[in-house]
Amino acid sequence: MTQPRVPVALAAVAVATVALAVLPLVYLLLRAFSGGTTAVDVLNRGTLELVADTLLLVGAVTAAAIAVGLPLAWLVVRTDVPLRRFFAVAAPLPLVIPSYVAALALLGAFGPRGLLQRLLEGPFGVERLPEIYGFTGAWLALTLSTYPYVFLLTAAGLRGVDPALEEAARGLGHSRWAAFRRVTLPALRPSLGAASLLVALYTLSDFGAVSLMQYQALTRSIYLQYRSLFDRTPAAVLGLVLVALTVVLLVAEQRSRRGVRASASGATRPPAVLPLGRWRWPAFAFAAAAVGLFLVVPVGVLVYWSARAVDLGHEVTFPWQAAVSSLSASALAAFFAVAAVLPISFLAERYPRRWTRVVERLAFTGNALPGIVIALSLVFFAANYVPALYQTLALLVFAYVVRFLPQALAGVSTALQAVNPRIEEAARSLGRRPLRVVATVTAPLISRGLLAGAALVFLNAMKELPATLLLRPTGFDTLATEIWKYTSVASYSRAAPLALLLILLSAPFVYLVTARRASEAAAPG
Amino acid sequence: VRRLMLVAVGALALAGCGGDGDSAADGTLTVYSGREEELVAPLFELFEEETGIDVEVRYGDSAELAAQLAEEGENTPADVFFAQDPGSLGAVEERGRLASLPDSILSLVPDRFRDPDGHWVGTSGRSRVIVYNSDEVAEDELPQSSLDVVDPKWKGKVGIAPTNASFQAFVSTMILEQGESKAREWLQQLRANDPKLYEKNTAIVEATAAGEIDLGLVNHYYLYVVQEEQPDAPIANHFLQGDDPGALVSVAGAGILDGAENEDAARRFVEFLLSERGQRFYVDEAEEAEYPLIEGIEAKEGLPPLDELSGPQIELDDLGPELEKTLQLLNEVGFTT
């Protein structure tokens, strides 16, 4: 059977879209190697330290996210820990808290002018709490924002382990612990691997938490160098270093995903619930402490500072403008991202060739470009070559689309794969023109996938911070940039109400979308 | 899909009303402000009220905006650069990006507070000071010179804002007075003394009030901003003497971009900054207390008269050419990496 010819128009649109998506990376490369200082000047010992500090944080956050997420998942899925169902719902909820809001909440609680200091200073005369700025703060904030991914993925993994295997191990005389170590844990390795790489990627590209906590990570350094030097080559070079690290992690993630598919074994029945016996209450204490520290404390602190705003007599008005800016920019990004991936996805799914697959893979470039890097590249590019787009909403939306194209693509491609091409062929053979077939047959069938993809892009755009800071039109304040502004000057009572609003606006979507697709949803602020 | 379309169309409509129009097309004045929003937003409102001209303000650090203006070149959407220090203005001027101001504007301000070539003009005066927590530090324990904050007894107790233009002007002054290598040495000592880093001067004064730090290197007027909200805060200004770069008397100022699309509105804005109304702002309305620069308006009560503050003997327009070196130095020492 001969393959159908690829429609030229479709191919042209898809290739043009992908060319736009790789533009930021290409321009960054050009810029990094054409500036006043050479890349070699920038890559010195300081850069090595920076990379080391960044990787230290990545490692520590990943370890902590596993240390919190995995036991929680195990307790909730496999044991009779008290309030099990409550924990199943509450444990992943910090997903709705962007990293910079987590940082705001931690500073508002444990910072030098935070809630705890206020409480302790009077009665106990405690003058100084241990330092939250720096590593500790960044580590805590990012653990808060990322452990839900470990929780969700390993909980799913645990549900997928065939209980018969463990029972067999027990029957062969292994202790419970040995059975867990030799059977359950190896079976979990794929989901644990995927989760850790997800957390690592999130941490690597996070800008908000490390900046507010003043931790020397690459993203923060890029922003600082951008702001504080006339020569912007160093920022571009550091951006490339960050891209390189990201690519290493992405490759590792690809490999681990292959593993996931291979070992998916489909459990035949739910596993038996393990009675914890005398460990029941200590286990409860652990779960309660985790949910307390990572959910109750942050939300409580935000509520406290919002209430303080009223006490302090701030004019508390609903931030209409910022909310509308956030919502409209994010909605535009969602629409255009889905519109942009449709031809790419259609080309790759319906006309599978080596080159159409390459086109599709290139659309994933955004995954390797942290927000700060895309922003940097586009600022340079637009200021020098397309002033008409510079500092416009259009360019900001374009940055969102490039950054979150992979999320949209995942949603749309999955949906397209589920539609049998024969249905489309049948419609065409009955005399419908190809475009009308797409509109009347394919589109209704994939509309759920389109909506899912759009919702993911929308959510991530709502909380996006670094690209918004650099690219927004003059006077265009979003909830994210306002929270950033007030948090960076320790004005917690002004930042907190905005943070609560951002959480409330995105929470329903997060719960619906990410609970099922955690792995696609991870993008830090 | 239809729902998606609806959302998108709705969003487009909202964005349309959102008012991010092209500034050139609708006559909106675009100002790059290196001065803090908290301090100067009311000033922009006054100008809008008085003239009916709409203003869009892009806030940032002065040096950051100067670098941005350098990157943007002739493509800049900015009409006016309102900066926190003469160094940033001078750096933009050096790149040939500022237009000449008319004599009618320049002559409003004493010579020492404007660019001799007429490309920028000071709009308010200020002095560097050390702000201190008066519960923690007695007056006679205060450092005699701002350079003494590298003494180990202040380890971890000093606040600075290295991305802030006023701190950078202080470093530039040190370079001008003592040379680059002395300045580098001092910055390295400062770095080793583990100062706390802040984004903004207001944050330094608030931290001083809260006892988070004992001393802060800032401009004199931030004290009054914080006192407005916390009248009982244990904070005070320590003015320094003589050639101490920490005694620098300087200005915030403004320049009009060369080829500004709203040149007329830009000129009216700079005129407004130096009008009776624009200058009285620092005395009557602002929480802060900067020095007005035009003749006939007295500074807020309780401030040492501007004439009595001499400061280091440098020309303010010498700061511009130093800025790039200063930024490199701060970067090299590790304050901005």
Contacts between the chains, C-beta under 8 A, distances in Angstrom:
chain1	res1	chain2	res2	distance
A	46	B	334	7.4
A	46	B	337	6.1
A	50	B	337	7.0
A	112	B	207	7.1
A	112	B	210	6.4
A	112	B	212	4.4
A	113	B	206	7.4
A	113	B	207	7.7
A	113	B	210	5.1
A	113	B	212	7.1
A	127	B	211	6.9
A	128	B	212	8.0
A	214	B	197	6.5
A	216	B	337	7.1
A	221	B	337	5.2
A	224	B	163	7.2
A	224	B	336	4.8
A	224	B	337	6.4
A	225	B	331	7.0
A	225	B	336	6.8
A	225	B	337	6.7
A	226	B	64	7.8
A	227	B	60	7.5
A	227	B	61	6.1
A	227	B	63	7.6
A	227	B	64	4.0
A	227	B	67	7.4
A	227	B	163	6.1
A	227	B	336	7.8
A	228	B	61	7.6
A	228	B	63	6.3
A	228	B	64	6.8
A	228	B	67	7.9
A	228	B	162	7.7
A	228	B	163	5.4
A	228	B	327	5.6
A	228	B	330	6.7
A	228	B	331	6.5
A	228	B	336	4.1
A	229	B	67	6.8
A	229	B	327	5.3
A	229	B	328	7.0
A	229	B	331	5.9
A	229	B	336	7.6
A	230	B	66	7.6
A	230	B	67	4.9
A	230	B	70	5.8
A	230	B	91	7.3
A	230	B	323	7.9
A	230	B	324	5.1
A	230	B	327	6.6
A	232	B	67	7.1
A	232	B	71	6.6
A	234	B	331	7.9
A	321	B	18	7.9
A	324	B	14	5.7
A	324	B	18	6.5
A	325	B	18	6.2
A	327	B	11	7.3
A	327	B	14	7.3
A	328	B	11	4.4
A	328	B	12	7.9
A	328	B	14	4.2
A	328	B	15	4.7
A	328	B	18	6.4
A	329	B	11	7.9
A	329	B	15	7.3
A	331	B	7	5.1
A	331	B	8	6.5
A	331	B	10	7.1
A	331	B	11	3.6
A	332	B	8	6.6
A	332	B	11	4.8
A	332	B	12	6.8
A	332	B	15	6.6
A	334	B	4	7.7
A	334	B	7	7.3
A	334	B	8	7.9
A	335	B	4	6.1
A	335	B	5	7.7
A	335	B	7	6.5
A	335	B	8	3.5
A	335	B	11	7.0
A	336	B	8	7.8
A	338	B	4	6.6
A	379	B	71	7.7
A	380	B	71	6.9
A	383	B	68	7.8
A	383	B	71	5.3
A	383	B	72	4.6
A	383	B	73	7.8
A	383	B	75	5.8
A	383	B	76	8.0
A	384	B	71	7.4
A	384	B	73	7.7
A	384	B	75	7.1
A	387	B	72	7.8
A	387	B	75	3.7
A	387	B	77	7.7
A	390	B	72	7.4
A	390	B	75	6.5
A	390	B	77	6.9
A	391	B	58	7.9
A	391	B	77	5.9
A	392	B	20	6.7
A	392	B	22	7.9
A	393	B	15	5.5
A	393	B	18	7.5
A	393	B	20	5.2
A	443	B	1	5.2
A	444	B	1	7.7
A	447	B	1	5.3
A	450	B	1	6.2
A	450	B	4	6.3
A	451	B	3	7.3
A	451	B	4	6.8
A	454	B	4	5.8
A	454	B	7	7.9
A	473	B	20	4.0
A	474	B	20	8.0
A	474	B	23	7.5
A	474	B	30	5.9
A	474	B	56	4.5
A	474	B	57	6.9
A	474	B	58	4.2
A	474	B	77	7.0
A	475	B	19	7.6
A	475	B	20	7.2
A	475	B	56	4.3
A	475	B	57	6.6
A	475	B	58	7.4
A	476	B	18	7.2
A	476	B	20	5.5
A	485	B	37	7.8
A	488	B	199	5.0
A	488	B	200	8.0
A	489	B	199	6.2
A	489	B	200	5.5
A	489	B	202	6.4
A	489	B	203	4.9
A	490	B	203	5.8
A	490	B	206	6.6
A	490	B	207	7.7
